[in-house]
Amino acid sequence: MDGILALAADNLLSPIILFFALGVAAAFARSDLSVPEAVAKGLSIYLLFAIGFKGGASVASHGIDATLVLSLVAGVVLSFLLPVVAFGLLKGMTRLSVTDAAAVAGHYGSISIVTFVAASSVITSVGLSSEGYMVAVAAVMEAPAILSALWIIARFGKTQAEMEEGLVREILLNGSIVLLVGSFVIGWITGEEGLEMIAPFIVAPFQGVLCLFLLDMGLVAGRGLREARSVLTPGLFAFGVLMPLVGSAFGLAAGLLLGLSPGGVMLFMTLAASASYIAVPAAMRVALPEANPSIYLTLSLGVTFPFNLTLGIPIYLAVARALTGG
């Protein structure tokens, strides 16, 4: 426990967490501080490009093996399974309708790439490494949860959810997925030589860009919490904290069974613990327009995201190191 508290304290005093806290505080104080939408989108593009390319270059040096393939399969299975677990918890802990519970559940099977990037940063700061193909695992976990949420509606809802024409295509061609996978493939093709060529652009500036992006995320999360406090019941808040821990346990089991490194196990736990606030909300607006976005956005971005950044990541790292001897 002392080790986890020490890690949490160190993480809370890291620049990326403090910039996130600054954004939240500014939003609650109703400051006019803001990051222009075009700049925020540019920061997001940079982070996806950098993490994808570095992951692809790492795979090029590592090579394809059975563990990589099994990790991808495990990621897809978890992305389908976790929404079902989340839906069960929501029905037991809250009074949400089937539609709202299914929409929320879909967010918790998908992933937050920013949480993944923050976890990768923490791994580097403590001197650990991880399997480069975890970026590919993150990519394959984006979409299956959306389909799982639609299945829940079809199975438990009073009316069957209809798959809007082009929704599957929209999910698979979501900009974040295309950029992440595309950068990964290019990094894989060009390998270490390609990484060396653009390292001054995607290695040294990375932490600074991440700080600015998390400042914007703090502003968004703070505004969401300020404006949607009425929907955040004690049961919903408890779910937003409990579900990441439940998801991380599934990720831990997968990482240990696959024989991943301590860093790899920690990243698998982080992926399974995170909640989407980009890809899934966009899909839910199309597939389940009757679901209340203030509920699923407040939970994923206002509760689970800050929990993972401040306490979750140190917990996942401490548990992964303890159980792998790393």
C-alpha positions as CSV (number, residue, x, y, z in Angstrom):
1,M,0.0,0.0,0.0
2,D,2.8,2.4,0.8
3,G,4.3,1.8,-2.6
4,I,1.0,2.6,-4.3
5,L,0.6,5.8,-2.3
6,A,4.2,6.9,-3.1
7,L,3.6,6.3,-6.8
8,A,0.3,8.2,-6.6
9,A,2.0,11.1,-4.9
10,D,4.7,11.2,-7.5
11,N,2.2,11.0,-10.3
12,L,0.0,13.8,-8.8
13,L,3.1,16.1,-8.9
14,S,4.0,15.3,-12.5
15,P,3.6,18.1,-15.0
16,I,0.9,16.2,-17.0
17,I,-1.4,15.8,-14.0
18,L,-0.8,19.3,-12.7
19,F,-1.8,20.8,-16.1
20,F,-4.9,18.6,-16.1
21,A,-5.7,20.0,-12.6
22,L,-5.1,23.5,-13.8
23,G,-7.6,23.0,-16.6
24,V,-10.2,21.6,-14.1
25,A,-9.6,24.5,-11.7
26,A,-9.9,27.1,-14.4
27,A,-13.2,25.6,-15.6
28,F,-14.7,25.6,-12.1
29,A,-13.5,29.2,-11.6
30,R,-15.2,30.2,-14.9
31,S,-11.9,31.5,-16.3
32,D,-11.9,32.5,-19.9
33,L,-8.8,30.3,-20.4
34,S,-9.4,28.0,-23.5
35,V,-7.5,26.1,-26.1
36,P,-8.8,26.8,-29.6
37,E,-10.6,23.8,-31.1
38,A,-8.2,23.7,-34.1
39,V,-5.2,23.7,-31.7
40,A,-6.7,21.0,-29.6
41,K,-7.4,18.9,-32.7
42,G,-3.8,19.4,-33.8
43,L,-2.5,18.3,-30.4
44,S,-4.6,15.2,-30.6
45,I,-3.3,14.4,-34.2
46,Y,0.2,14.8,-33.0
47,L,-0.2,12.4,-30.0
48,L,-1.9,9.8,-32.1
49,F,0.8,10.1,-34.8
50,A,3.7,10.0,-32.4
51,I,2.5,7.0,-30.3
52,G,1.5,5.0,-33.4
53,F,4.7,5.6,-35.2
54,K,6.9,4.7,-32.2
55,G,4.9,1.6,-31.6
56,G,5.3,0.5,-35.2
57,A,9.0,1.1,-35.1
58,S,9.2,-1.0,-31.9
59,V,7.4,-3.9,-33.5
60,A,9.7,-3.7,-36.5
61,S,12.7,-4.2,-34.2
62,H,10.8,-6.9,-32.1
63,G,9.3,-8.9,-34.9
64,I,5.9,-10.6,-35.2
65,D,5.3,-13.6,-32.9
66,A,2.5,-15.6,-31.4
67,T,2.3,-13.3,-28.3
68,L,1.5,-10.3,-30.6
69,V,-1.3,-12.1,-32.3
70,L,-2.8,-13.4,-29.1
71,S,-2.6,-10.0,-27.5
72,L,-4.6,-8.6,-30.4
73,V,-7.2,-11.3,-30.0
74,A,-7.3,-10.7,-26.2
75,G,-7.9,-7.0,-26.8
76,V,-10.8,-7.7,-29.1
77,V,-12.4,-10.2,-26.7
78,L,-12.1,-7.7,-23.8
79,S,-13.6,-4.9,-25.8
80,F,-16.6,-7.1,-26.5
81,L,-16.9,-8.5,-22.9
82,L,-16.3,-5.4,-20.7
83,P,-19.5,-3.6,-21.9
84,V,-21.5,-6.6,-20.7
85,V,-19.8,-6.5,-17.3
86,A,-20.4,-2.7,-17.1
87,F,-24.0,-3.0,-18.1
88,G,-24.6,-5.5,-15.3
89,L,-22.9,-3.2,-12.7
90,L,-24.9,-0.2,-13.9
91,K,-28.3,-2.1,-13.6
92,G,-27.3,-3.1,-10.1
93,M,-25.9,0.2,-8.9
94,T,-28.1,2.8,-10.7
95,R,-31.6,3.4,-12.0
96,L,-30.5,4.1,-15.6
97,S,-32.7,3.0,-18.4
98,V,-31.5,0.2,-20.6
99,T,-30.7,2.6,-23.4
100,D,-28.6,4.9,-21.2
101,A,-26.9,2.0,-19.4
102,A,-26.0,0.4,-22.7
103,A,-24.6,3.7,-24.0
104,V,-22.5,4.1,-20.9
105,A,-21.3,0.5,-21.0
106,G,-20.1,0.9,-24.6
107,H,-17.7,3.6,-23.4
108,Y,-16.1,1.2,-20.9
109,G,-15.2,-1.5,-23.4
110,S,-13.5,1.0,-25.7
111,I,-10.3,2.8,-24.7
112,S,-9.0,6.3,-23.9
113,I,-5.8,6.8,-26.0
114,V,-4.8,9.8,-23.9
115,T,-4.9,7.6,-20.7
116,F,-2.8,5.0,-22.6
117,V,-0.3,7.7,-23.6
118,A,-0.1,9.0,-20.0
119,A,0.5,5.4,-18.7
120,S,3.2,5.0,-21.4
121,S,4.8,8.2,-20.1
122,V,4.7,6.9,-16.5
123,I,6.4,3.6,-17.6
124,T,9.2,5.5,-19.2
125,S,9.6,7.8,-16.2
126,V,10.2,4.8,-13.9
127,G,12.7,3.1,-16.3
128,L,10.5,0.3,-17.6
129,S,9.7,-0.6,-21.2
130,S,6.8,-2.3,-22.8
131,E,5.9,-4.3,-25.9
132,G,5.6,-1.8,-28.8
133,Y,2.6,-3.7,-30.2
134,M,0.4,-2.5,-27.3
135,V,-0.4,0.4,-29.6
136,A,-2.0,-2.1,-32.0
137,V,-3.9,-3.6,-29.1
138,A,-5.3,-0.1,-28.3
139,A,-6.4,0.3,-31.9
140,V,-8.3,-2.9,-32.1
141,M,-10.1,-2.2,-28.8
142,E,-11.7,1.0,-30.1
143,A,-14.6,-0.4,-32.1
144,P,-15.8,-3.8,-30.8
145,A,-17.3,-2.2,-27.6
146,I,-19.7,-0.1,-29.8
147,L,-21.1,-3.2,-31.4
148,S,-21.4,-4.8,-28.0
149,A,-23.5,-1.9,-26.8
150,L,-25.8,-2.2,-29.7
151,W,-26.1,-6.0,-29.0
152,I,-27.1,-5.1,-25.4
153,I,-29.9,-2.9,-26.6
154,A,-31.1,-5.5,-29.1
155,R,-31.0,-8.2,-26.3
156,F,-32.4,-6.2,-23.3
157,G,-34.1,-3.1,-24.8
158,K,-37.8,-2.8,-25.4
159,T,-37.1,-2.0,-29.0
160,Q,-34.3,-3.4,-31.1
161,A,-31.5,-1.0,-32.0
162,E,-31.2,-0.6,-35.6
163,M,-27.8,-0.4,-37.2
164,E,-27.7,2.9,-39.1
165,E,-26.5,2.6,-42.7
166,G,-22.8,3.3,-42.8
167,L,-22.4,3.2,-39.0
168,V,-19.9,0.2,-39.2
169,R,-18.0,2.0,-41.8
170,E,-18.0,5.2,-39.7
171,I,-16.7,3.2,-36.7
172,L,-13.9,1.5,-38.6
173,L,-12.9,4.7,-40.5
174,N,-13.0,6.9,-37.4
175,G,-10.2,9.5,-37.7
176,S,-8.4,8.5,-34.5
177,I,-8.4,4.8,-35.5
178,V,-7.2,5.6,-39.1
179,L,-4.3,7.8,-37.9
180,L,-3.2,5.5,-35.1
181,V,-3.2,2.4,-37.2
182,G,-1.8,4.2,-40.3
183,S,1.1,5.7,-38.2
184,F,1.7,2.3,-36.6
185,V,2.0,0.6,-40.1
186,I,4.3,3.4,-41.4
187,G,6.5,3.1,-38.3
188,W,6.5,-0.7,-38.8
189,I,7.5,-0.4,-42.4
190,T,10.3,2.2,-41.9
191,G,11.6,0.7,-38.6
192,E,14.3,2.2,-36.5
193,E,15.7,4.2,-39.4
194,G,12.4,5.9,-39.9
195,L,12.1,6.7,-36.2
196,E,15.6,8.1,-36.2
197,M,14.7,10.5,-39.0
198,I,11.8,12.1,-37.2
199,A,12.8,11.6,-33.6
200,P,13.4,15.3,-33.0
201,F,9.7,15.9,-33.9
202,I,8.0,13.0,-32.0
203,V,10.3,12.2,-29.1
204,A,11.7,15.4,-27.5
205,P,8.5,17.5,-27.8
206,F,6.1,14.7,-26.8
207,Q,5.8,15.5,-23.1
208,G,5.2,19.2,-23.6
209,V,2.5,18.5,-26.2
210,L,0.9,16.0,-23.8
211,C,0.8,18.7,-21.1
212,L,-1.0,21.1,-23.3
213,F,-3.5,18.5,-24.4
214,L,-4.2,17.5,-20.8
215,L,-4.7,21.2,-20.0
216,D,-7.5,21.2,-22.6
217,M,-8.9,17.9,-21.3
218,G,-9.0,19.4,-17.8
219,L,-11.0,22.4,-19.1
220,V,-13.4,20.1,-20.9
221,A,-13.8,17.8,-17.9
222,G,-14.2,20.7,-15.5
223,R,-17.0,22.3,-17.6
224,G,-18.7,19.0,-18.0
225,L,-18.7,18.4,-14.2
226,R,-19.9,21.9,-13.5
227,E,-22.8,21.7,-15.9
228,A,-23.9,18.1,-15.4
229,R,-23.6,17.7,-11.6
230,S,-27.4,17.0,-11.4
231,V,-27.0,13.8,-13.3
232,L,-24.1,12.5,-11.3
233,T,-25.8,10.4,-8.6
234,P,-23.8,8.6,-5.9
235,G,-24.4,5.3,-7.8
236,L,-23.1,6.7,-11.0
237,F,-20.1,8.2,-9.4
238,A,-19.3,4.9,-7.6
239,F,-19.6,3.1,-10.9
240,G,-17.2,5.6,-12.6
241,V,-14.5,4.6,-10.0
242,L,-15.4,0.9,-9.6
243,M,-15.5,0.0,-13.2
244,P,-11.9,1.0,-14.0
245,L,-10.7,-1.3,-11.2
246,V,-12.9,-4.2,-12.5
247,G,-11.7,-3.6,-16.0
248,S,-8.1,-3.5,-14.9
249,A,-8.5,-6.9,-13.2
250,F,-9.5,-8.3,-16.6
251,G,-6.5,-6.6,-18.2
252,L,-4.2,-7.9,-15.5
253,A,-5.4,-11.5,-16.1
254,A,-4.9,-11.1,-19.9
255,G,-1.4,-9.6,-19.5
256,L,-0.3,-12.3,-17.1
257,L,-1.7,-15.2,-19.2
258,L,0.1,-13.7,-22.3
259,G,3.4,-13.5,-20.4
260,L,3.8,-9.8,-21.1
261,S,6.5,-7.6,-19.5
262,P,5.7,-5.6,-16.3
263,G,5.2,-2.5,-18.6
264,G,3.0,-4.5,-21.0
265,V,0.8,-5.9,-18.2
266,M,0.4,-2.4,-16.8
267,L,-0.6,-1.0,-20.2
268,F,-3.1,-3.9,-20.7
269,M,-4.6,-3.0,-17.3
270,T,-4.8,0.7,-18.3
271,L,-6.5,-0.1,-21.6
272,A,-9.1,-2.3,-19.9
273,A,-9.6,0.3,-17.2
274,S,-10.1,3.3,-19.5
275,A,-13.2,4.7,-21.0
276,S,-13.6,6.3,-24.4
277,Y,-14.7,10.0,-24.7
278,I,-14.0,10.5,-28.4
279,A,-14.9,7.5,-30.7
280,V,-17.8,6.0,-28.7
281,P,-19.7,9.3,-28.0
282,A,-19.6,10.0,-31.7
283,A,-20.9,6.6,-32.5
284,M,-23.6,6.7,-29.8
285,R,-24.9,10.0,-31.2
286,V,-25.7,8.1,-34.4
287,A,-26.7,4.7,-33.1
288,L,-28.5,5.7,-29.9
289,P,-29.6,9.3,-30.3
290,E,-32.1,8.8,-27.4
291,A,-29.3,8.1,-24.9
292,N,-28.4,11.1,-22.7
293,P,-24.9,12.3,-23.6
294,S,-24.5,14.3,-20.4
295,I,-24.5,11.0,-18.5
296,Y,-22.0,9.0,-20.5
297,L,-19.7,12.0,-21.2
298,T,-19.7,13.1,-17.5
299,L,-18.8,9.6,-16.4
300,S,-16.1,8.8,-18.9
301,L,-14.4,12.2,-19.0
302,G,-15.4,13.7,-15.7
303,V,-15.0,10.7,-13.3
304,T,-13.1,7.8,-14.8
305,F,-10.5,9.8,-16.8
306,P,-9.3,11.9,-13.8
307,F,-9.4,8.8,-11.5
308,N,-7.2,6.8,-13.9
309,L,-4.8,9.7,-14.3
310,T,-4.4,10.4,-10.6
311,L,-4.9,7.1,-8.8
312,G,-5.6,4.4,-11.3
313,I,-2.3,4.4,-13.2
314,P,-0.1,4.2,-10.1
315,I,-2.3,1.3,-8.8
316,Y,-2.0,-0.5,-12.1
317,L,1.8,0.0,-12.2
318,A,2.3,-1.2,-8.6
319,V,0.1,-4.3,-9.1
320,A,1.8,-5.2,-12.4
321,R,5.3,-4.8,-10.9
322,A,4.3,-6.8,-7.8
323,L,2.9,-9.7,-9.7
324,T,5.5,-9.9,-12.5
325,G,8.6,-9.2,-10.3
326,G,9.4,-6.1,-12.4
